[in-house]
C-alpha cells in the first residue's frame, strides 16, 4: 500500500526496537499518561453529570418545569389557562397552585413555603402521591384543613401524622385587640420525602380551597406546567402567557433555581479543567520522549536530509510518530473511561464489601449510590482535548529535528 515517505518512516520509528531502551520506556509512559488522563476525565465528567441529573430530577419532582403567575392579582380564570395549556402539544400536564410563606408552629416553630394544590390535578405536574412516607395525598380534601409536611420539616416541628400545626401567615387582620397575624390550625395527614433537602425541610402542602379561605383569596396564584422537553420551559410558558388576557410573570426551573443550576455547571467545568492537567502531564512526557528520540536519531536525520528529505519532511516524520502515540493513548483512555464508567457501581459495591464500609451512608446522604450519566459532548470534548494536546506536544521536538544540520550530525559518525 502506498504511503507518503514521511508517514512510512514515522511508522517505522514507532515500531522499531530502539537502541536506547529508556526512550521506549518514556514513550510508553506518555501513552499511559494520556490514557490515564482521558480515563479519569471521562469517568469524572460522567459522575458529575450523573449527580447533576439526580439532583435536577429530585428537584423537579415537586418543582414544575415552568410557571405562569398572575402579576399583582389572583388568576381567577385559571381553568381557562389550563385548557389553553393542554392544547399545546409541548405540555405534558398543568395544574393550578397558590404559594405563600408562613410560620408553622407545633412543639417548635419553623418557617416554610405553604403550597395550595388541586389534588385531582397535582399528579400531572409532580410525584407527590408517590413520595408519601406516611399518610396519603388524597387526604387533602376541600374543608378538611389537612396538611402534608416534608419529612425534615415535620422533624424540625416535632410533629407526625395526626398532630396539629398552626399556620401563621404574614398578613394582618383587624381585631378588637388590634392588628393580628392571620393563622389557621391544620391537621398533619401525611409526611412526604422528596430526597432533596430544600423541599423536605421547606415545603408544606394543603388543599387549594382551604388556603384560599385562609387567605381570603379568589383564584390561584398561577399555573404550573410539566413539559415533554424541559429545555424549552421558558419558551412554552411565554407562549401560554401571551394567549391569556392580562399581565403575567413567566419563570422556568433554571431561573427559579438559578444559583443551584449555575453552581453545578461551574463545578463541573472547573473539575474538567483541573483534571485536564493530567492529560497535560502526559503531553509533557510525550515532549520529553520525542526530544530524546530526536537526539537519538541525529544520524538518521542527517542521512535523510542528504537523500533529499526537506526540513519540512523531517518535521512531519516526528509529528507523525508523536501524533500516533497521542492517538493510541487517547483510544486506550476512551476504552478505559467507558469501561470504568459502566462498571463504577459494581466497583463501588466491591470496595464496600471488601473493606466492610459504607461510602455513602443513607443517614448522611440523600443519594446513596454513585449515579453516572455519560454524555456524548463530554466524551467528545475530552478526546479532542487529548488529541490537540498530543499534537501540540509534537511541534517543538519535530521543529528541533528539522533544524538538524547534516554535516554537524555526521561529524563524529
Secondary structure, 3 states (H helix, E strand, C coil): CCCCHHHHHHHHHHHCCCCCHHHHHHHHHHHHHHHHHHHHHHHHHHHHHHHHHHHHHHHHCCCCCEEEEECCCCECCHHHHHHHHHCCCCEEEEEEEEEEEEEEECCCEEEEEEEEECHHHHCCCCCHHHHEEEECHHHCCCCCCEEEEEHHHHHHHCCCCCCEEEEEEEEEEEECCEEEEEEEEEEEEEEECCCCHHHHHHEEEEEHHHHHHHHCCCCECEEEEEECCHHHHHHHHHHHHHCCCCCEEEEEHHHHCHHHHHHHHHHHHHHHHHHHHHHHHHHHHHHHHHHHHHHHCHHHHHHHHHCCCCHHHHHHHHHHHHHHHHHHHHHHHHHHHHHHHHCHHHHHHHHHHHHCCCCCCCCCCCCCCCCCCCCHHHHHHHHHHHHHHHHHHHHHHHHHHHCCCHHHHHCCC
